[in-house]
């Protein structure tokens, strides 16, 4: 099978996403008063409504409607004042009433979009814009200095209820394949769920991954869900088809079901693109089907032939009246919109002089964005001067610490904003080297001490006095005439030897920057 970069030279992938998000910050289900609680004992949060018992009538959750309108406003959607619920009929082994209450062709939120900044290695998957310069446009893409911005349309965001949970016994890794029997937990059945459907505007697995990451940031910022992909409160279906470069005719699509991590979404789409290309190039046919991505075997597996809308036998829900949202209701929800990640990144860039890339990295997580802002408050009048080194600390060292301590809360860690500012201040003043700064950071986290105290205790403070360093440089040069001759003969790499000797003489406390400057000056004489 060809690699992705080879396939994308000849074929264009057309990708659309369906992203399902449970409204986990609510306290009750969509159409009944049952409690929402992840991890509760099986089948302890159920009632006649969510079990679909005869005569039980649903009552809509107003807070859930507010949440979906909030999601629509945050993703530039038009809010439809008139919409309704439908029954989606399907064989649901994990839905006792055997149909799902969802929305039809007109949802609460329609015709939205997000602009996706793609740069660095992520931009390399897009081969059709090679040769274009900054400011050039192609289809839905605008080329930038560092990559490109893709305008991704959102068809709709609709409201529905989630199904229950199947637990397969006896299969591999809890999967249905090979299972001897299955158990059903109805606690999740009836959980408020919103589904965002994109236009088929995505062209690479990286774009799909970045879109889902950005949407997760937005939903976390507006507080409608914990967006936990591990616990299933946010998951994604990816639809992908191929067409020859230059063609406008859509190919037959397949659907990858229930991607529960950014990596799985990227890798599953990448594999499916390569698989489809191989089938088509060998003269085969792509079938419209739902497939499962197996991250262990690293391939997709057929689950079922894809149903069409007719198979679902959608009809208006007779137990729920149509919705008519008032302007007052919509504007009341709009007033609850917080500063969104893109807005925050733009403010960080303008207020503190950060690059667009650094600003975007900072707002990827709510903890890091909040921590950076508190650092800037602690820095006071030096905020703009220290913004870049603080950003580097957050993006590199703190991010690595968070990855190694997944359950830790940065706000509760030994690294307070004041200590972070103190640490980068020591680095900015050349009191410590960048290598020493990493050591001090680790010590702060382990020992819960101030950076200055750690530097003092360990005798780490750099000597930056030019006179003191010059005496050492002169002595090292005088003691190594052969190396001086090699340098003057053009072997400039030996300057590393001189730096090492100077640092050794100064017990690692000499300022490397000053040492390098003086060595270059002396050796050139």
Secondary structure, 3 states (H helix, E strand, C coil): CCCHHHHHHHEEEEEEEEEEEECCCCCECCCCCCECCCCCCCCCCCCCCCCCCCCCCCCCCHHHHHHHHHHHHHCCCEECCEECEEEEECCCCCCCCCEEEEECCCCCEEEEEEEEEEEHHHHHHCCCCCCCCCCCEECCEEECCCEEEEEEEEEEEEEEECCCEEEEECCHHHCCCCCCEEEEEHHHCCCEEEEEEECCCECCHHHHHHHHHHHHHHHHHHCCCCCCCCCCCEEEEEEEEEEECCCCCCCCCEEEEEECCHHHHHHHHHHHHHHHHHHHHCCCCCCCEEEEEECCCCEEEEEEECCCHHHHCCEECCCCCCEECCHHHHHHHHCCCCCCHHHHHHHHHHHHCCCHHHHHHHCCCHHHHHHHHHHHHHHHHHHHHHHHHHHHHHHHHHHHHHHHCCCCCHHHCCCCHHHHHHHHHHHHCCCCCHHHHHHHHHHHHHHCCCHHHHHHHCCCCCECCHHHHHHHHHHHHHHCHHHHHHHHCCCHHHHHHHHHHHHHHCCCCECHHHHHHHHHHHHCC
